[in-house]
Amino acid sequence: MRAAHMRESVLSYTVKVLACLAVIFGIFGLVWLRSSIRSVEYEIGALQKELGGVLKERKLLVAERASLFSIQQVETAASGKLGLGFPDRTKVFYVQRDKGDIPYEAAYRK
């Protein structure tokens, strides 16, 4: 009877030790999990703040692009930098296409 009692005593002691270790590891696991969740929350907040700045910058760039592509801005750039302009209506060449083997004719009409 003494040997059976001894085995039960060792077994109960082992179970108690394992239960205490499980509780301790569980507590540390919960603390670690909570701190990692907190750090992820901080990262998400920083990313949301960065997203707000990027969206604001995008709006400014879209507005600047719209102003650069306005008709008046394009006309000014085309006439000033490139030397382009609307053609003089009196100096227009008309090309007539005739069916057949005759080459195309170009003429200046007044």
Phi and psi in degrees as GROMACS dihedral restraints (atoms count N, CA, C in turn):
[ dihedral_restraints ]
;  ai    aj    ak    al  type     phi  dphi    fc
    3     4     5     6     1   -65.2    20    10
    4     5     6     7     1   -38.3    20    10
    6     7     8     9     1   -68.8    20    10
    7     8     9    10     1   -39.9    20    10
    9    10    11    12     1   -66.6    20    10
   10    11    12    13     1   -40.8    20    10
   12    13    14    15     1   -64.9    20    10
   13    14    15    16     1   -36.7    20    10
   15    16    17    18     1   -66.8    20    10
   16    17    18    19     1   -41.1    20    10
   18    19    20    21     1   -64.4    20    10
   19    20    21    22     1   -43.2    20    10
   21    22    23    24     1   -63.5    20    10
   22    23    24    25     1   -38.0    20    10
   24    25    26    27     1   -65.7    20    10
   25    26    27    28     1   -45.2    20    10
   27    28    29    30     1   -65.0    20    10
   28    29    30    31     1   -41.6    20    10
   30    31    32    33     1   -64.5    20    10
   31    32    33    34     1   -44.2    20    10
   33    34    35    36     1   -67.7    20    10
   34    35    36    37     1   -37.2    20    10
   36    37    38    39     1   -63.4    20    10
   37    38    39    40     1   -43.2    20    10
   39    40    41    42     1   -63.7    20    10
   40    41    42    43     1   -42.8    20    10
   42    43    44    45     1   -63.8    20    10
   43    44    45    46     1   -42.2    20    10
   45    46    47    48     1   -63.1    20    10
   46    47    48    49     1   -43.0    20    10
   48    49    50    51     1   -64.1    20    10
   49    50    51    52     1   -45.7    20    10
   51    52    53    54     1   -62.8    20    10
   52    53    54    55     1   -39.0    20    10
   54    55    56    57     1   -64.9    20    10
   55    56    57    58     1   -42.3    20    10
   57    58    59    60     1   -63.7    20    10
   58    59    60    61     1   -43.2    20    10
   60    61    62    63     1   -62.6    20    10
   61    62    63    64     1   -39.4    20    10
   63    64    65    66     1   -63.7    20    10
   64    65    66    67     1   -41.4    20    10
   66    67    68    69     1   -65.0    20    10
   67    68    69    70     1   -44.3    20    10
   69    70    71    72     1   -64.4    20    10
   70    71    72    73     1   -47.1    20    10
   72    73    74    75     1   -63.4    20    10
   73    74    75    76     1   -35.7    20    10
   75    76    77    78     1   -63.2    20    10
   76    77    78    79     1   -43.2    20    10
   78    79    80    81     1   -63.9    20    10
   79    80    81    82     1   -47.1    20    10
   81    82    83    84     1   -63.9    20    10
   82    83    84    85     1   -36.0    20    10
   84    85    86    87     1   -63.9    20    10
   85    86    87    88     1   -42.9    20    10
   87    88    89    90     1   -64.4    20    10
   88    89    90    91     1   -41.2    20    10
   90    91    92    93     1   -63.8    20    10
   91    92    93    94     1   -44.6    20    10
   93    94    95    96     1   -63.3    20    10
   94    95    96    97     1   -43.0    20    10
   96    97    98    99     1   -63.1    20    10
   97    98    99   100     1   -43.3    20    10
   99   100   101   102     1   -65.4    20    10
  100   101   102   103     1   -41.0    20    10
  102   103   104   105     1   -68.9    20    10
  103   104   105   106     1   -35.5    20    10
  105   106   107   108     1   -69.7    20    10
  106   107   108   109     1   -36.4    20    10
  108   109   110   111     1   -64.5    20    10
  109   110   111   112     1   -39.9    20    10
  111   112   113   114     1   -63.1    20    10
  112   113   114   115     1   -43.2    20    10
  114   115   116   117     1   -66.5    20    10
  115   116   117   118     1   -35.7    20    10
  117   118   119   120     1   -65.9    20    10
  118   119   120   121     1   -38.4    20    10
  120   121   122   123     1   -62.1    20    10
  121   122   123   124     1   -41.1    20    10
  123   124   125   126     1   -64.5    20    10
  124   125   126   127     1   -40.7    20    10
  126   127   128   129     1   -64.0    20    10
  127   128   129   130     1   -41.7    20    10
  129   130   131   132     1   -63.3    20    10
  130   131   132   133     1   -41.1    20    10
  132   133   134   135     1   -62.7    20    10
  133   134   135   136     1   -41.8    20    10
  135   136   137   138     1   -66.0    20    10
  136   137   138   139     1   -40.4    20    10
  138   139   140   141     1   -66.9    20    10
  139   140   141   142     1   -37.7    20    10
  141   142   143   144     1   -65.4    20    10
  142   143   144   145     1   -38.2    20    10
  144   145   146   147     1   -65.1    20    10
  145   146   147   148     1   -42.8    20    10
  147   148   149   150     1   -64.6    20    10
  148   149   150   151     1   -38.5    20    10
  150   151   152   153     1   -62.2    20    10
  151   152   153   154     1   -41.5    20    10
  153   154   155   156     1   -60.3    20    10
  154   155   156   157     1   -42.6    20    10
  156   157   158   159     1   -65.0    20    10
  157   158   159   160     1   -40.3    20    10
  159   160   161   162     1   -67.4    20    10
  160   161   162   163     1   -41.1    20    10
  162   163   164   165     1   -64.7    20    10
  163   164   165   166     1   -38.5    20    10
  165   166   167   168     1   -64.3    20    10
  166   167   168   169     1   -44.0    20    10
  168   169   170   171     1   -64.4    20    10
  169   170   171   172     1   -36.4    20    10
  171   172   173   174     1   -63.8    20    10
  172   173   174   175     1   -42.2    20    10
  174   175   176   177     1   -61.5    20    10
  175   176   177   178     1   -42.1    20    10
  177   178   179   180     1   -64.0    20    10
  178   179   180   181     1   -41.1    20    10
  180   181   182   183     1   -67.8    20    10
  181   182   183   184     1   -37.1    20    10
  183   184   185   186     1   -65.1    20    10
  184   185   186   187     1   -41.4    20    10
  186   187   188   189     1   -65.4    20    10
  187   188   189   190     1   -41.0    20    10
  189   190   191   192     1   -65.9    20    10
  190   191   192   193     1   -40.0    20    10
  192   193   194   195     1   -63.8    20    10
  193   194   195   196     1   -41.1    20    10
  195   196   197   198     1   -63.3    20    10
  196   197   198   199     1   -39.0    20    10
  198   199   200   201     1   -69.6    20    10
  199   200   201   202     1   -33.7    20    10
  201   202   203   204     1   -71.3    20    10
  202   203   204   205     1   -31.0    20    10
  204   205   206   207     1   -93.1    20    10
  205   206   207   208     1    10.3    20    10
  207   208   209   210     1   -66.9    20    10
  208   209   210   211     1   152.7    20    10
  210   211   212   213     1   -61.2    20    10
  211   212   213   214     1   -41.6    20    10
  213   214   215   216     1   -64.2    20    10
  214   215   216   217     1   -41.5    20    10
  216   217   218   219     1   -65.9    20    10
  217   218   219   220     1   -40.4    20    10
  219   220   221   222     1   -67.0    20    10
  220   221   222   223     1   -42.5    20    10
  222   223   224   225     1   -62.7    20    10
  223   224   225   226     1   -41.6    20    10
  225   226   227   228     1   -64.2    20    10
  226   227   228   229     1   -43.8    20    10
  228   229   230   231     1   -67.2    20    10
  229   230   231   232     1   -40.0    20    10
  231   232   233   234     1   -67.7    20    10
  232   233   234   235     1   -41.5    20    10
  234   235   236   237     1   -79.1    20    10
  235   236   237   238     1   -35.6    20    10
  237   238   239   240     1   -79.7    20    10
  238   239   240   241     1   -54.3    20    10
  240   241   242   243     1   -85.6    20    10
  241   242   243   244     1   -37.6    20    10
  243   244   245   246     1  -100.4    20    10
  244   245   246   247     1   -12.9    20    10
  246   247   248   249     1    73.8    20    10
  247   248   249   250     1    22.7    20    10
  249   250   251   252     1   -91.4    20    10
  250   251   252   253     1   152.5    20    10
  252   253   254   255     1  -161.6    20    10
  253   254   255   256     1   174.5    20    10
  255   256   257   258     1   -72.4    20    10
  256   257   258   259     1   141.8    20    10
  258   259   260   261     1   -70.8    20    10
  259   260   261   262     1   151.3    20    10
  261   262   263   264     1   -74.9    20    10
  262   263   264   265     1   123.7    20    10
  264   265   266   267     1   -66.6    20    10
  265   266   267   268     1   -16.9    20    10
  267   268   269   270     1   -84.4    20    10
  268   269   270   271     1   -14.5    20    10
  270   271   272   273     1  -115.2    20    10
  271   272   273   274     1    57.1    20    10
  273   274   275   276     1  -109.7    20    10
  274   275   276   277     1   133.4    20    10
  276   277   278   279     1   -93.7    20    10
  277   278   279   280     1   135.7    20    10
  279   280   281   282     1  -110.4    20    10
  280   281   282   283     1   132.6    20    10
  282   283   284   285     1  -112.2    20    10
  283   284   285   286     1   123.9    20    10
  285   286   287   288     1  -104.9    20    10
  286   287   288   289     1   137.3    20    10
  288   289   290   291     1  -104.4    20    10
  289   290   291   292     1   116.4    20    10
  291   292   293   294     1  -102.0    20    10
  292   293   294   295     1   143.9    20    10
  294   295   296   297     1   -81.1    20    10
  295   296   297   298     1   136.6    20    10
  297   298   299   300     1   128.2    20    10
  298   299   300   301     1  -165.0    20    10
  300   301   302   303     1   -92.8    20    10
  301   302   303   304     1     5.7    20    10
  303   304   305   306     1   -77.0    20    10
  304   305   306   307     1   136.5    20    10
  306   307   308   309     1   -66.5    20    10
  307   308   309   310     1   163.0    20    10
  309   310   311   312     1   -68.4    20    10
  310   311   312   313     1   146.2    20    10
  312   313   314   315     1  -112.3    20    10
  313   314   315   316     1   138.4    20    10
  315   316   317   318     1  -120.0    20    10
  316   317   318   319     1   137.6    20    10
  318   319   320   321     1  -143.2    20    10
  319   320   321   322     1   156.4    20    10
  321   322   323   324     1  -106.0    20    10
  322   323   324   325     1   118.3    20    10
  324   325   326   327     1  -109.4    20    10
  325   326   327   328     1   145.4    20    10
